[in-house]
């Protein structure tokens, strides 16, 4: 209780700082799409990325991350594998009983993990056959996170975070006060961070480390910066940054809910989209470096190239935006035929893959913005693409299908 009280006090203090003089969206925004850096006087104390969380009676077990939504805990939505260069063909599929919003995540044993609105969470083989399935009382919107040991973590809308062994047995459940529709994040220090009624930190054993009751529901995945800070957006329109002990350092206000993961850059800046239609880049101390407007809400995570020169953001206006990472200047805009709810994914050869609500999966050239190919999946796509192996993709759609795609072999 003392730790919770301390966290709440820190949150109140942080909110007071924000209301008084901290960074916020301008009440009289400039007409330009980009705004210059706004810095704070405070400095950021370095932390090791594996900073240990010390809670009396709770031991943080080894829990090395393997895979999760966005790739890893920095949520950069890029992979070191090449996807299909030409329009792929379907090689396998698995059908759930309802819409699939979650994204597929690959485990260390090559099993694919994905949940559905039909209330099932499934482990699938490489050929699309079912290994095991778990039925929850409510739908699964959360994408899974998997440890190197093969432990699978996923949230359910009945308010629980579940941990499965690779064989499908439930190791433990952790109860939150609201839907756990956020995808869990495994931090380098072994802790789990997951949103629901605020942000929860959970040990690999399922024990509570701390809970931050933020100003609104949290459906965005939490991001862990290289300095160990945790960054997460909430439905109260704010992006929060907290230390590993659960104390809030700062909060930044936008004008819309933040539903996608923030991308953590190598200098601990973060880039994220908001329901207000802007893509933001914030300095490590919370000052705004730039913001760039799209023509619709940005409800997903953003992809960042390896050199951190380009940011790719998908907007509900139906377009993919490529922005200069240092200035926010638009480099190109590529329109699809429907709103973009899924996060874009960048492969090792510079192609961006994103599904659209027009029913097509798109491959877009990350340099020039040309559409390389598109494939009709005959249903809206809200699930983020997974690049599983060389030239192979997996994507799910709103008709309940999970589809394996491969480049045609010569």
GUVO-954004 format. One record per residue (C-alpha): chain; y, z, x; residue number from 0; residue in three letters. Coordinates in nm, 3 decimals, padded with zeros to 5 digits, always signed. Layout:
! GUVO-954004
[node A [Y Z X] NUM ALA]
...
//
This chain:
! GUVO-954004
[node A [+00.000 +00.000 +00.000] 0 UNK]
[node A [+00.238 +00.079 +00.286] 1 UNK]
[node A [+00.186 -00.270 +00.429] 2 UNK]
[node A [+00.246 -00.432 +00.089] 3 UNK]
[node A [+00.561 -00.224 +00.042] 4 UNK]
[node A [+00.679 -00.323 +00.389] 5 UNK]
[node A [+00.617 -00.691 +00.313] 6 UNK]
[node A [+00.809 -00.665 -00.014] 7 UNK]
[node A [+01.101 -00.496 +00.159] 8 UNK]
[node A [+01.108 -00.773 +00.421] 9 UNK]
[node A [+01.097 -01.033 +00.146] 10 UNK]
[node A [+01.389 -00.870 -00.035] 11 UNK]
[node A [+01.586 -00.853 +00.289] 12 UNK]
[node A [+01.506 -01.217 +00.365] 13 UNK]
[node A [+01.613 -01.321 +00.016] 14 UNK]
[node A [+01.936 -01.128 +00.056] 15 UNK]
[node A [+02.004 -01.303 +00.386] 16 UNK]
[node A [+01.944 -01.639 +00.219] 17 UNK]
[node A [+02.176 -01.558 -00.070] 18 UNK]
[node A [+02.446 -01.436 +00.165] 19 UNK]
[node A [+02.458 -01.677 +00.455] 20 UNK]
[node A [+02.119 -01.835 +00.517] 21 UNK]
[node A [+02.046 -02.207 +00.492] 22 UNK]
[node A [+02.043 -02.359 +00.148] 23 UNK]
[node A [+02.081 -02.693 -00.023] 24 UNK]
[node A [+02.450 -02.776 -00.056] 25 UNK]
[node A [+02.605 -02.716 -00.398] 26 UNK]
[node A [+02.823 -03.019 -00.329] 27 UNK]
[node A [+02.591 -03.257 -00.145] 28 UNK]
[node A [+02.731 -03.539 +00.063] 29 UNK]
[node A [+02.694 -03.892 -00.060] 30 UNK]
[node A [+02.506 -03.991 +00.256] 31 UNK]
[node A [+02.128 -03.972 +00.242] 32 UNK]
[node A [+02.107 -03.781 +00.570] 33 UNK]
[node A [+02.292 -03.464 +00.660] 34 UNK]
[node A [+02.340 -03.332 +01.015] 35 UNK]
[node A [+02.170 -03.032 +01.166] 36 UNK]
[node A [+02.277 -02.690 +01.040] 37 UNK]
[node A [+02.171 -02.423 +01.282] 38 UNK]
[node A [+02.139 -02.047 +01.256] 39 UNK]
[node A [+02.250 -01.801 +01.518] 40 UNK]
[node A [+01.913 -01.626 +01.520] 41 UNK]
[node A [+01.653 -01.707 +01.784] 42 UNK]
[node A [+01.279 -01.736 +01.737] 43 UNK]
[node A [+01.062 -01.495 +01.933] 44 UNK]
[node A [+00.759 -01.681 +02.073] 45 UNK]
[node A [+00.420 -01.585 +01.937] 46 UNK]
[node A [+00.081 -01.694 +02.053] 47 UNK]
[node A [-00.091 -01.923 +01.803] 48 UNK]
[node A [-00.391 -01.689 +01.801] 49 UNK]
[node A [-00.184 -01.375 +01.734] 50 UNK]
[node A [-00.420 -01.105 +01.606] 51 UNK]
[node A [-00.354 -00.955 +01.264] 52 UNK]
[node A [-00.405 -00.581 +01.278] 53 UNK]
[node A [-00.487 -00.413 +00.947] 54 UNK]
[node A [-00.645 -00.067 +00.941] 55 UNK]
[node A [-01.010 -00.092 +00.839] 56 UNK]
[node A [-01.016 -00.472 +00.845] 57 UNK]
[node A [-01.158 -00.666 +01.140] 58 UNK]
[node A [-01.058 -01.032 +01.173] 59 UNK]
[node A [-01.384 -01.209 +01.249] 60 UNK]
[node A [-01.414 -01.524 +01.462] 61 UNK]
[node A [-01.352 -01.814 +01.225] 62 UNK]
[node A [-01.263 -02.128 +01.420] 63 UNK]
[node A [-01.132 -02.407 +01.196] 64 UNK]
[node A [-01.316 -02.740 +01.176] 65 UNK]
[node A [-01.150 -02.941 +00.898] 66 UNK]
[node A [-00.916 -02.895 +00.603] 67 UNK]
[node A [-00.659 -03.075 +00.391] 68 UNK]
[node A [-00.416 -03.254 +00.623] 69 UNK]
[node A [-00.655 -03.242 +00.921] 70 UNK]
[node A [-00.578 -02.900 +01.064] 71 UNK]
[node A [-00.348 -02.604 +01.008] 72 UNK]
[node A [-00.038 -02.805 +01.109] 73 UNK]
[node A [-00.100 -03.054 +00.822] 74 UNK]
[node A [+00.014 -03.370 +01.000] 75 UNK]
[node A [-00.212 -03.598 +00.791] 76 UNK]
[node A [-00.318 -03.814 +01.083] 77 UNK]
[node A [-00.663 -03.881 +01.230] 78 UNK]
[node A [-00.786 -03.999 +01.570] 79 UNK]
[node A [-01.021 -04.255 +01.412] 80 UNK]
[node A [-00.953 -04.611 +01.295] 81 UNK]
[node A [-00.992 -04.694 +00.929] 82 UNK]
[node A [-01.075 -05.034 +00.779] 83 UNK]
[node A [-00.861 -05.323 +00.910] 84 UNK]
[node A [-00.959 -05.548 +00.622] 85 UNK]
[node A [-01.026 -05.474 +00.256] 86 UNK]
[node A [-01.340 -05.257 +00.252] 87 UNK]
[node A [-01.637 -05.268 +00.022] 88 UNK]
[node A [-01.800 -04.984 -00.168] 89 UNK]
[node A [-02.121 -04.867 -00.006] 90 UNK]
[node A [-02.192 -04.553 -00.205] 91 UNK]
[node A [-02.052 -04.332 -00.479] 92 UNK]
[node A [-02.096 -04.002 -00.657] 93 UNK]
[node A [-01.973 -03.939 -01.010] 94 UNK]
[node A [-01.841 -03.609 -01.138] 95 UNK]
[node A [-01.769 -03.542 -01.503] 96 UNK]
[node A [-01.388 -03.551 -01.491] 97 UNK]
[node A [-01.078 -03.632 -01.287] 98 UNK]
[node A [-01.087 -03.552 -00.915] 99 UNK]
[node A [-00.756 -03.429 -00.780] 100 UNK]
[node A [-00.892 -03.255 -00.469] 101 UNK]
[node A [-00.949 -03.441 -00.145] 102 UNK]
[node A [-01.281 -03.479 +00.033] 103 UNK]
[node A [-01.332 -03.270 +00.348] 104 UNK]
[node A [-01.605 -03.334 +00.604] 105 UNK]
[node A [-01.807 -03.045 +00.746] 106 UNK]
[node A [-01.964 -03.012 +01.092] 107 UNK]
[node A [-02.306 -03.112 +00.949] 108 UNK]
[node A [-02.157 -03.436 +00.805] 109 UNK]
[node A [-02.166 -03.299 +00.451] 110 UNK]
[node A [-01.870 -03.391 +00.233] 111 UNK]
[node A [-01.715 -03.118 +00.019] 112 UNK]
[node A [-01.510 -03.187 -00.294] 113 UNK]
[node A [-01.423 -03.021 -00.626] 114 UNK]
[node A [-01.357 -03.172 -00.967] 115 UNK]
[node A [-01.172 -03.087 -01.287] 116 UNK]
[node A [-01.518 -03.076 -01.448] 117 UNK]
[node A [-01.543 -02.724 -01.289] 118 UNK]
[node A [-01.795 -02.827 -01.022] 119 UNK]
[node A [-01.763 -02.799 -00.645] 120 UNK]
[node A [-02.011 -03.022 -00.465] 121 UNK]
[node A [-02.161 -03.074 -00.121] 122 UNK]
[node A [-02.256 -03.439 -00.077] 123 UNK]
[node A [-02.466 -03.620 +00.180] 124 UNK]
[node A [-02.338 -03.918 +00.378] 125 UNK]
[node A [-02.513 -04.156 +00.139] 126 UNK]
[node A [-02.351 -03.998 -00.167] 127 UNK]
[node A [-02.647 -03.789 -00.280] 128 UNK]
[node A [-02.588 -03.434 -00.399] 129 UNK]
[node A [-02.689 -03.150 -00.164] 130 UNK]
[node A [-02.576 -02.863 -00.384] 131 UNK]
[node A [-02.320 -02.786 -00.651] 132 UNK]
[node A [-02.144 -02.477 -00.780] 133 UNK]
[node A [-02.000 -02.437 -01.131] 134 UNK]
[node A [-01.683 -02.231 -01.178] 135 UNK]
[node A [-01.529 -02.104 -01.502] 136 UNK]
[node A [-01.221 -02.325 -01.448] 137 UNK]
[node A [-01.138 -02.657 -01.275] 138 UNK]
[node A [-01.115 -02.717 -00.901] 139 UNK]
[node A [-00.785 -02.863 -00.783] 140 UNK]
[node A [-00.806 -02.709 -00.436] 141 UNK]
[node A [-00.938 -02.906 -00.138] 142 UNK]
[node A [-01.181 -02.722 +00.086] 143 UNK]
[node A [-01.139 -02.583 +00.437] 144 UNK]
[node A [-01.444 -02.567 +00.664] 145 UNK]
[node A [-01.505 -02.357 +00.975] 146 UNK]
[node A [-01.690 -02.467 +01.287] 147 UNK]
[node A [-01.975 -02.239 +01.175] 148 UNK]
[node A [-02.002 -02.441 +00.852] 149 UNK]
[node A [-01.851 -02.181 +00.617] 150 UNK]
[node A [-01.671 -02.355 +00.332] 151 UNK]
[node A [-01.364 -02.205 +00.160] 152 UNK]
[node A [-01.216 -02.337 -00.164] 153 UNK]
[node A [-00.998 -02.211 -00.447] 154 UNK]
[node A [-01.079 -02.225 -00.820] 155 UNK]
[node A [-00.841 -02.207 -01.115] 156 UNK]
[node A [-01.015 -01.892 -01.238] 157 UNK]
[node A [-00.809 -01.710 -00.973] 158 UNK]
[node A [-01.072 -01.687 -00.700] 159 UNK]
[node A [-01.103 -01.801 -00.342] 160 UNK]
[node A [-01.471 -01.864 -00.271] 161 UNK]
[node A [-01.660 -01.872 +00.058] 162 UNK]
[node A [-01.990 -02.065 +00.074] 163 UNK]
[node A [-02.252 -02.086 +00.340] 164 UNK]
[node A [-02.344 -02.441 +00.437] 165 UNK]
[node A [-02.659 -02.406 +00.224] 166 UNK]
[node A [-02.449 -02.338 -00.089] 167 UNK]
[node A [-02.482 -01.960 -00.131] 168 UNK]
[node A [-02.166 -01.771 -00.223] 169 UNK]
[node A [-02.083 -01.534 +00.063] 170 UNK]
[node A [-01.790 -01.367 -00.112] 171 UNK]
[node A [-01.511 -01.417 -00.364] 172 UNK]
[node A [-01.151 -01.302 -00.329] 173 UNK]
[node A [-00.951 -01.244 -00.645] 174 UNK]
[node A [-00.586 -01.344 -00.689] 175 UNK]
[node A [-00.367 -01.288 -00.995] 176 UNK]
[node A [-00.309 -01.659 -01.065] 177 UNK]
[node A [-00.489 -01.993 -01.032] 178 UNK]
[node A [-00.596 -02.068 -00.676] 179 UNK]
[node A [-00.511 -02.438 -00.691] 180 UNK]
[node A [-00.372 -02.439 -00.337] 181 UNK]
[node A [-00.597 -02.563 -00.059] 182 UNK]
[node A [-00.683 -02.282 +00.186] 183 UNK]
[node A [-00.583 -02.303 +00.551] 184 UNK]
[node A [-00.788 -02.163 +00.839] 185 UNK]
[node A [-00.549 -02.044 +01.111] 186 UNK]
[node A [-00.633 -02.058 +01.482] 187 UNK]
[node A [-00.657 -01.677 +01.475] 188 UNK]
[node A [-00.937 -01.693 +01.214] 189 UNK]
[node A [-00.732 -01.573 +00.917] 190 UNK]
[node A [-00.730 -01.763 +00.588] 191 UNK]
[node A [-00.400 -01.836 +00.415] 192 UNK]
[node A [-00.402 -01.946 +00.052] 193 UNK]
[node A [-00.143 -01.974 -00.222] 194 UNK]
[node A [-00.164 -01.849 -00.581] 195 UNK]
[node A [+00.064 -01.566 -00.700] 196 UNK]
[node A [+00.255 -01.596 -00.374] 197 UNK]
[node A [+00.078 -01.618 -00.039] 198 UNK]
[node A [-00.243 -01.434 +00.048] 199 UNK]
[node A [-00.383 -01.369 +00.395] 200 UNK]
[node A [-00.757 -01.309 +00.389] 201 UNK]
[node A [-01.003 -01.219 +00.665] 202 UNK]
[node A [-01.312 -01.431 +00.722] 203 UNK]
[node A [-01.508 -01.142 +00.571] 204 UNK]
[node A [-01.317 -01.181 +00.241] 205 UNK]
[node A [-01.105 -00.868 +00.285] 206 UNK]
[node A [-00.735 -00.874 +00.205] 207 UNK]
[node A [-00.502 -00.872 +00.505] 208 UNK]
[node A [-00.174 -00.893 +00.313] 209 UNK]
[node A [-00.007 -01.052 +00.012] 210 UNK]
[node A [+00.348 -01.184 -00.022] 211 UNK]
[node A [+00.467 -01.196 -00.381] 212 UNK]
[node A [+00.709 -01.487 -00.344] 213 UNK]
[node A [+00.952 -01.613 -00.606] 214 UNK]
[node A [+00.705 -01.843 -00.779] 215 UNK]
[node A [+00.354 -01.981 -00.793] 216 UNK]
[node A [+00.224 -02.140 -00.471] 217 UNK]
[node A [+00.011 -02.454 -00.502] 218 UNK]
[node A [+00.098 -02.597 -00.160] 219 UNK]
[node A [-00.130 -02.546 +00.140] 220 UNK]
[node A [+00.010 -02.304 +00.397] 221 UNK]
[node A [+00.097 -02.444 +00.740] 222 UNK]
[node A [+00.064 -02.262 +01.072] 223 UNK]
[node A [+00.318 -02.358 +01.337] 224 UNK]
[node A [+00.230 -02.358 +01.706] 225 UNK]
[node A [+00.424 -02.032 +01.747] 226 UNK]
[node A [+00.198 -01.862 +01.488] 227 UNK]
[node A [+00.446 -01.853 +01.199] 228 UNK]
[node A [+00.316 -01.942 +00.854] 229 UNK]
[node A [+00.518 -02.187 +00.645] 230 UNK]
[node A [+00.462 -02.247 +00.275] 231 UNK]
[node A [+00.651 -02.392 -00.020] 232 UNK]
[node A [+00.662 -02.243 -00.368] 233 UNK]
[node A [+00.746 -02.342 -00.723] 234 UNK]
[node A [+01.068 -02.139 -00.698] 235 UNK]
[node A [+01.204 -02.437 -00.498] 236 UNK]
[node A [+01.199 -02.252 -00.164] 237 UNK]
[node A [+01.020 -02.303 +00.165] 238 UNK]
[node A [+00.924 -01.972 +00.327] 239 UNK]
[node A [+00.840 -01.884 +00.686] 240 UNK]
[node A [+00.653 -01.560 +00.762] 241 UNK]
[node A [+00.519 -01.386 +01.070] 242 UNK]
[node A [+00.143 -01.327 +01.105] 243 UNK]
[node A [+00.190 -00.969 +00.986] 244 UNK]
[node A [+00.322 -01.093 +00.650] 245 UNK]
[node A [+00.694 -01.033 +00.692] 246 UNK]
[node A [+00.927 -01.311 +00.579] 247 UNK]
[node A [+01.168 -01.446 +00.842] 248 UNK]
[node A [+01.363 -01.690 +00.629] 249 UNK]
[node A [+01.359 -01.895 +00.311] 250 UNK]
[node A [+01.523 -02.232 +00.249] 251 UNK]
[node A [+01.619 -02.345 -00.101] 252 UNK]
[node A [+01.578 -02.698 -00.233] 253 UNK]
[node A [+01.634 -02.815 -00.591] 254 UNK]
[node A [+01.275 -02.874 -00.689] 255 UNK]
[node A [+00.928 -02.721 -00.657] 256 UNK]
[node A [+00.750 -02.767 -00.324] 257 UNK]
[node A [+00.390 -02.869 -00.390] 258 UNK]
[node A [+00.286 -03.042 -00.067] 259 UNK]
[node A [+00.213 -02.897 +00.275] 260 UNK]
[node A [+00.488 -02.886 +00.534] 261 UNK]
[node A [+00.408 -03.071 +00.858] 262 UNK]
[node A [+00.460 -02.856 +01.170] 263 UNK]
[node A [+00.594 -03.052 +01.469] 264 UNK]
[node A [+00.532 -02.966 +01.834] 265 UNK]
[node A [+00.874 -02.794 +01.864] 266 UNK]
[node A [+00.800 -02.585 +01.550] 267 UNK]
[node A [+01.036 -02.784 +01.329] 268 UNK]
[node A [+00.884 -02.859 +00.987] 269 UNK]
[node A [+00.905 -03.167 +00.764] 270 UNK]
[node A [+00.827 -03.153 +00.393] 271 UNK]
[node A [+00.902 -03.309 +00.057] 272 UNK]
[node A [+01.041 -03.147 -00.255] 273 UNK]
[node A [+01.038 -03.212 -00.627] 274 UNK]
[node A [+01.412 -03.280 -00.594] 275 UNK]
[node A [+01.324 -03.617 -00.439] 276 UNK]
[node A [+01.427 -03.535 -00.082] 277 UNK]
[node A [+01.231 -03.521 +00.240] 278 UNK]
[node A [+01.361 -03.242 +00.466] 279 UNK]
[node A [+01.337 -03.158 +00.834] 280 UNK]
[node A [+01.419 -02.796 +00.919] 281 UNK]
[node A [+01.463 -02.635 +01.260] 282 UNK]
[node A [+01.233 -02.349 +01.356] 283 UNK]
[node A [+01.502 -02.099 +01.255] 284 UNK]
[node A [+01.552 -02.256 +00.913] 285 UNK]
[node A [+01.859 -02.474 +00.967] 286 UNK]
[node A [+01.849 -02.822 +00.817] 287 UNK]
[node A [+01.837 -03.109 +01.067] 288 UNK]
[node A [+01.836 -03.381 +00.800] 289 UNK]
[node A [+01.734 -03.466 +00.450] 290 UNK]
[node A [+01.662 -03.812 +00.310] 291 UNK]
[node A [+01.655 -03.903 -00.056] 292 UNK]
[node A [+01.380 -04.098 -00.232] 293 UNK]
[node A [+01.401 -04.215 -00.591] 294 UNK]
[node A [+01.144 -03.970 -00.727] 295 UNK]
[node A [+00.984 -03.630 -00.665] 296 UNK]
[node A [+00.788 -03.589 -00.342] 297 UNK]
[node A [+00.486 -03.381 -00.445] 298 UNK]
[node A [+00.249 -03.430 -00.151] 299 UNK]
[node A [+00.231 -03.369 +00.222] 300 UNK]
[node A [+00.381 -03.606 +00.477] 301 UNK]
[node A [+00.211 -03.786 +00.766] 302 UNK]
[node A [+00.353 -03.776 +01.119] 303 UNK]
[node A [+00.258 -04.011 +01.402] 304 UNK]
[node A [+00.127 -03.875 +01.734] 305 UNK]
[node A [+00.453 -03.940 +01.918] 306 UNK]
[node A [+00.643 -03.763 +01.636] 307 UNK]
[node A [+00.877 -04.057 +01.597] 308 UNK]
[node A [+00.795 -04.149 +01.238] 309 UNK]
[node A [+00.738 -03.953 +00.919] 310 UNK]
[node A [+00.561 -04.114 +00.622] 311 UNK]
[node A [+00.633 -03.975 +00.276] 312 UNK]
[node A [+00.489 -04.082 -00.059] 313 UNK]
[node A [+00.719 -04.055 -00.360] 314 UNK]
[node A [+00.652 -04.045 -00.731] 315 UNK]
[node A [+00.888 -04.345 -00.751] 316 UNK]
[node A [+00.584 -04.545 -00.634] 317 UNK]
[node A [+00.698 -04.613 -00.277] 318 UNK]
[node A [+00.591 -04.512 +00.071] 319 UNK]
[node A [+00.888 -04.422 +00.291] 320 UNK]
[node A [+00.884 -04.444 +00.671] 321 UNK]
[node A [+01.158 -04.225 +00.820] 322 UNK]
[node A [+01.278 -04.177 +01.177] 323 UNK]
[node A [+01.160 -03.827 +01.266] 324 UNK]
[node A [+01.471 -03.739 +01.468] 325 UNK]
[node A [+01.736 -03.854 +01.220] 326 UNK]
[node A [+01.565 -03.912 +00.884] 327 UNK]
[node A [+01.692 -04.271 +00.880] 328 UNK]
[node A [+01.475 -04.495 +00.657] 329 UNK]
[node A [+01.278 -04.746 +00.863] 330 UNK]
[node A [+01.108 -04.920 +00.571] 331 UNK]
[node A [+01.010 -04.866 +00.209] 332 UNK]
[node A [+00.692 -05.017 +00.065] 333 UNK]
[node A [+00.648 -05.023 -00.311] 334 UNK]
[node A [+00.318 -04.990 -00.494] 335 UNK]
[node A [+00.260 -05.042 -00.864] 336 UNK]
[node A [+00.257 -04.676 -00.966] 337 UNK]
[node A [+00.363 -04.322 -00.873] 338 UNK]
[node A [+00.226 -04.179 -00.548] 339 UNK]
[node A [+00.085 -03.826 -00.588] 340 UNK]
[node A [-00.159 -03.832 -00.296] 341 UNK]
[node A [-00.058 -03.760 +00.063] 342 UNK]
[node A [-00.047 -04.060 +00.299] 343 UNK]
[node A [-00.293 -04.058 +00.590] 344 UNK]
[node A [-00.226 -04.230 +00.925] 345 UNK]
[node A [-00.516 -04.365 +01.130] 346 UNK]
[node A [-00.538 -04.411 +01.508] 347 UNK]
[node A [-00.434 -04.777 +01.487] 348 UNK]
[node A [-00.116 -04.718 +01.291] 349 UNK]
[node A [-00.229 -04.796 +00.938] 350 UNK]
[node A [-00.126 -04.571 +00.651] 351 UNK]
[node A [-00.372 -04.522 +00.365] 352 UNK]
[node A [-00.255 -04.397 +00.027] 353 UNK]
[node A [-00.383 -04.417 -00.329] 354 UNK]
[node A [-00.152 -04.497 -00.619] 355 UNK]
[node A [-00.155 -04.427 -00.990] 356 UNK]
[node A [-00.164 -04.803 -01.041] 357 UNK]
[node A [-00.537 -04.772 -00.960] 358 UNK]
[node A [-00.518 -04.934 -00.617] 359 UNK]
[node A [-00.588 -04.793 -00.273] 360 UNK]
[node A [-00.341 -04.929 -00.018] 361 UNK]
[node A [-00.350 -04.985 +00.358] 362 UNK]
[node A [+00.005 -05.029 +00.489] 363 UNK]
[node A [+00.116 -05.128 +00.837] 364 UNK]
[node A [+00.288 -04.820 +00.979] 365 UNK]
[node A [+00.528 -05.024 +01.193] 366 UNK]
[node A [+00.658 -05.290 +00.960] 367 UNK]
[node A [+00.557 -05.167 +00.616] 368 UNK]
[node A [+00.357 -05.474 +00.514] 369 UNK]
[node A [+00.062 -05.420 +00.280] 370 UNK]
[node A [-00.245 -05.496 +00.494] 371 UNK]
[node A [-00.484 -05.480 +00.200] 372 UNK]
[node A [-00.527 -05.316 -00.137] 373 UNK]
[node A [-00.840 -05.238 -00.335] 374 UNK]
[node A [-00.867 -05.190 -00.711] 375 UNK]
[node A [-01.056 -04.869 -00.794] 376 UNK]
[node A [-00.992 -04.908 -01.170] 377 UNK]
[node A [-00.848 -04.558 -01.214] 378 UNK]
[node A [-00.543 -04.361 -01.106] 379 UNK]
[node A [-00.574 -04.207 -00.759] 380 UNK]
[node A [-00.435 -03.858 -00.696] 381 UNK]
[node A [-00.681 -03.764 -00.421] 382 UNK]
[node A [-00.587 -03.801 -00.056] 383 UNK]
[node A [-00.802 -04.041 +00.149] 384 UNK]
[node A [-01.043 -03.906 +00.410] 385 UNK]
[node A [-01.114 -04.123 +00.717] 386 UNK]
[node A [-01.468 -04.009 +00.787] 387 UNK]
[node A [-01.579 -04.225 +01.077] 388 UNK]
[node A [-01.484 -04.553 +01.237] 389 UNK]
[node A [-01.385 -04.803 +00.964] 390 UNK]
[node A [-01.506 -04.575 +00.681] 391 UNK]
[node A [-01.303 -04.407 +00.408] 392 UNK]
[node A [-01.383 -04.175 +00.121] 393 UNK]
[node A [-01.150 -04.142 -00.176] 394 UNK]
[node A [-01.180 -03.998 -00.525] 395 UNK]
[node A [-01.016 -04.114 -00.847] 396 UNK]
[node A [-00.920 -03.992 -01.191] 397 UNK]
[node A [-01.234 -04.139 -01.350] 398 UNK]
[node A [-01.438 -03.877 -01.163] 399 UNK]
[node A [-01.577 -04.106 -00.894] 400 UNK]
[node A [-01.605 -04.020 -00.524] 401 UNK]
[node A [-01.631 -04.352 -00.339] 402 UNK]
[node A [-01.745 -04.438 +00.015] 403 UNK]
[node A [-01.576 -04.751 +00.153] 404 UNK]
[node A [-01.650 -04.946 +00.470] 405 UNK]
[node A [-01.503 -05.249 +00.640] 406 UNK]
[node A [-01.718 -05.558 +00.588] 407 UNK]
[node A [-01.945 -05.617 +00.883] 408 UNK]
[node A [-01.935 -05.968 +01.033] 409 UNK]
//
